[in-house]
Amino acid sequence: MEEVKPMKILVIEDDVNDCNNLIDCAKKRKDIEIVAITDSDIEGLKYVRMKRPEGIVLDIELNNSTTGNTDALSFIPELKRLNLRYKPIIIVTTHVNSKRIYDILHRDGADIILYKDHANYSYDYVFNKFLNLRELTPKQTVETLKEEIKENEDKVSEYINHEMDLIGITSKLKGRQYVHDAIFYLIQNGNTGENVIRYLTKIHKKSSNTITNGIQNAIIHAWRVSSIDDLEKYYTARVNYETGIPTPMEFIYYYVDKIKKMI
């Protein structure tokens, strides 16, 4: 029997306590994986494109959001405009008890609305609802989701390789693969530079010094063989005037940010 993978959940919530409680609850389970948390409906749309979650916890009151709207009523209509080939399960959580608001959310496509102040509300209850709805989802939708994820990963990889070609970091350079994998990892996982080096040492079976030197050598090669005009056109971040080239982490994070805007 095929092992059922944990259901990937995106959380859009501005209450820190709720976020922490959802994380703690998910850690105790093997059937749920939180792939991202944000307090912004706008950032939430970006995470949908990057992470392809099966389910979305959506708090419609985002009064503490710094980069999004104070309410998330426009999130579901904006989600539809992404033209995904699958439909994430959306569970709205709210302190609002308004039939008019609920009618709007159901009309837009929310699967379930859970009133946070209800006696039966709990974080396990939220996750169990996701799993119940997942079981009702046609298998074809799950296969489509897998195809979406694969297509998205291929697209990100193509963007990275194209950007490296533009500045002369060819596939013959070993550091090219390290750079590619570092950028890809950070786009998918959003972790720190320290974590990404640890990740690279694990998958490439090389020391951190070897990885870092390989990336640095690829950067040095680009700045030696590429014209100044091409470098200024395709790499627009500031460069340390003393060394004349970016550090490995400066270089990687520049392309993480650049490619995130493309996808």
C-alpha positions in Angstrom: 0.0 0.0 0.0 1.4 3.4 -1.0 2.3 5.6 1.9 0.2 8.7 2.2 2.4 11.8 2.3 1.7 14.6 4.8 -0.8 17.2 3.6 1.1 20.4 2.8 -0.6 23.4 4.4 0.0 27.2 3.9 -1.0 29.3 6.9 -2.1 33.0 6.4 -2.5 34.3 9.9 -1.4 37.4 11.8 -1.9 36.2 15.3 1.5 35.0 16.6 -0.1 32.7 19.2 -2.3 31.1 16.7 0.7 30.6 14.4 2.8 29.0 17.1 -0.1 26.8 18.2 -0.6 25.6 14.6 3.1 24.8 14.3 3.2 22.9 17.6 0.1 21.0 16.7 1.5 20.0 13.2 4.8 18.9 14.8 2.9 16.3 16.9 1.3 14.8 13.7 2.6 12.9 10.8 -0.2 13.7 8.4 0.3 17.5 8.3 3.2 19.6 7.1 3.1 23.4 7.3 5.1 24.6 4.3 4.9 28.4 5.0 3.4 30.9 7.3 2.7 34.6 6.5 0.6 37.4 8.0 0.0 38.8 4.5 -2.6 37.8 1.9 -0.3 39.3 -0.8 2.7 37.2 0.3 0.3 34.2 0.6 -0.4 34.3 -3.1 3.4 34.2 -3.7 3.7 31.2 -1.5 0.9 29.4 -3.3 2.9 29.8 -6.6 6.1 28.6 -4.9 4.9 25.9 -2.5 1.8 24.6 -4.2 0.0 23.8 -0.9 -2.8 21.3 -0.9 -4.6 23.4 1.8 -4.7 27.0 3.0 -5.6 28.2 6.5 -6.9 31.7 5.8 -7.6 34.2 8.6 -9.7 36.9 7.1 -8.7 39.5 9.8 -5.1 40.5 9.2 -5.0 43.7 11.2 -1.4 43.2 12.2 -0.1 42.5 8.7 2.7 44.8 7.6 2.8 43.9 3.9 -0.8 42.9 3.1 -4.4 44.0 3.4 -6.1 44.3 6.8 -8.7 41.8 5.7 -8.3 38.9 3.3 -11.6 39.0 1.5 -9.9 39.5 -1.8 -7.5 36.6 -1.4 -9.7 33.9 -2.9 -10.7 35.9 -6.0 -7.0 36.8 -6.5 -6.1 33.1 -6.0 -8.4 32.2 -8.9 -6.6 34.7 -11.1 -3.4 32.6 -10.8 -5.1 30.0 -13.0 -3.7 27.1 -11.1 -4.4 23.6 -12.6 -5.6 22.4 -9.2 -7.8 23.9 -6.4 -6.3 24.2 -2.9 -8.6 23.4 -0.1 -9.3 26.7 1.7 -10.4 26.8 5.4 -11.2 30.2 6.7 -10.7 30.9 10.4 -12.2 34.0 11.9 -13.6 35.7 15.0 -16.2 37.3 12.8 -19.7 35.9 13.0 -21.5 37.5 10.1 -23.8 35.7 7.6 -23.1 38.4 5.0 -19.3 37.8 5.2 -19.8 34.0 5.3 -22.0 34.2 2.1 -19.3 36.2 0.3 -16.6 33.7 1.3 -18.7 30.7 0.3 -19.6 32.4 -3.0 -15.9 33.0 -3.7 -15.0 29.4 -3.1 -14.0 28.9 0.6 -14.5 25.2 1.4 -15.2 25.6 5.2 -15.5 28.6 7.6 -14.5 27.9 11.2 -15.5 30.3 13.9 -12.6 30.6 16.3 -14.7 31.3 19.3 -16.8 28.1 18.9 -16.6 25.6 21.7 -15.4 22.9 19.4 -12.7 24.9 17.7 -9.1 23.6 18.1 -6.0 23.4 15.9 -6.4 19.6 15.6 -10.0 20.2 14.5 -8.7 22.5 11.7 -6.2 20.0 10.4 -8.7 17.1 10.7 -11.1 19.1 8.5 -8.4 19.4 5.9 -7.7 15.7 5.9 -11.5 14.9 5.6 -11.7 17.2 2.6 -8.5 15.7 1.1 -10.1 12.3 1.1 -13.0 13.6 -0.9 -10.7 15.2 -3.5 -10.6 13.2 -6.7 -7.3 11.4 -7.3 -6.9 13.2 -10.6 -6.7 16.5 -8.7 -3.8 15.1 -6.6 -2.0 13.9 -9.8 -2.6 17.4 -11.3 -1.0 18.9 -8.2 2.0 16.8 -8.6 2.3 17.9 -12.2 2.0 21.5 -11.1 4.8 21.1 -8.6 7.0 19.4 -11.2 6.3 22.1 -13.8 7.0 24.9 -11.3 10.3 23.3 -10.2 11.3 22.9 -13.8 10.5 26.6 -14.5 12.5 27.8 -11.5 15.4 25.7 -12.7 15.2 27.1 -16.2 15.2 30.7 -14.9 18.3 30.0 -12.8 20.2 28.4 -15.6 19.3 31.2 -18.0 20.5 33.8 -15.6 23.8 32.0 -15.1 24.3 31.7 -18.9 23.7 35.5 -19.2 26.7 36.3 -17.1 29.1 33.6 -18.3 28.8 31.0 -15.5 28.7 27.9 -17.8 27.6 24.4 -17.0 31.3 23.3 -17.2 32.0 25.1 -13.9 31.4 22.9 -10.8 30.3 25.9 -8.9 27.4 26.4 -11.3 25.6 23.4 -9.9 26.2 24.6 -6.3 24.9 28.1 -7.2 21.8 26.6 -9.0 21.0 24.2 -6.1 21.5 27.0 -3.5 19.1 29.4 -5.3 16.6 26.7 -5.9 16.7 25.6 -2.3 16.2 29.1 -0.9 13.3 29.8 -3.3 11.6 26.6 -2.2 12.4 26.7 1.5 13.2 30.3 2.4 15.9 29.3 4.9 19.1 31.0 5.9 22.5 30.9 4.1 23.9 28.8 6.9 21.2 26.2 6.3 21.7 26.2 2.5 25.4 25.5 2.8 24.6 22.6 5.2 22.1 21.4 2.6 24.6 21.6 -0.2 27.3 19.7 1.7 24.7 16.9 2.3 23.5 16.4 -1.3 26.9 16.9 -2.9 29.0 15.0 -0.3 31.5 17.9 -0.1 32.9 20.1 2.7 31.4 23.5 3.3 34.8 25.0 2.2 34.7 23.1 -1.1 31.1 24.3 -1.7 31.9 27.9 -0.8 35.1 28.0 -2.9 33.3 26.5 -5.8 30.6 29.2 -5.7 33.3 31.9 -5.3 35.3 30.6 -8.2 32.2 30.6 -10.4 31.6 34.3 -9.5 35.2 35.2 -10.2 35.0 33.5 -13.5 31.9 35.5 -14.5 33.5 38.8 -13.5 36.6 37.8 -15.6 35.0 36.6 -18.8 31.9 38.7 -19.0 31.8 42.3 -20.3 31.1 45.1 -17.8 28.0 46.0 -19.8 26.5 42.5 -19.4 27.3 42.4 -15.7 25.8 45.8 -15.1 22.8 44.8 -17.1 22.1 41.4 -15.6 23.5 41.9 -12.1 22.2 45.2 -10.7 23.1 44.8 -7.0 25.9 46.8 -5.6 29.4 45.2 -5.6 32.0 45.7 -2.9 34.4 48.3 -4.3 37.4 46.7 -2.6 37.0 43.2 -4.0 35.1 44.1 -7.2 32.8 41.0 -6.9 29.9 39.9 -4.7 30.3 37.4 -1.9 28.7 34.0 -2.5 25.7 34.8 -0.2 25.3 38.3 -1.8 25.3 36.7 -5.2 22.9 33.9 -4.3 20.4 36.1 -2.5 20.4 38.6 -5.4 19.2 35.8 -7.7 16.8 34.4 -5.2 15.0 37.8 -5.0 15.3 38.3 -8.8 13.8 34.9 -9.7 11.0 35.1 -7.1 9.8 38.2 -9.0 9.7 36.2 -12.3 7.6 33.3 -11.1 
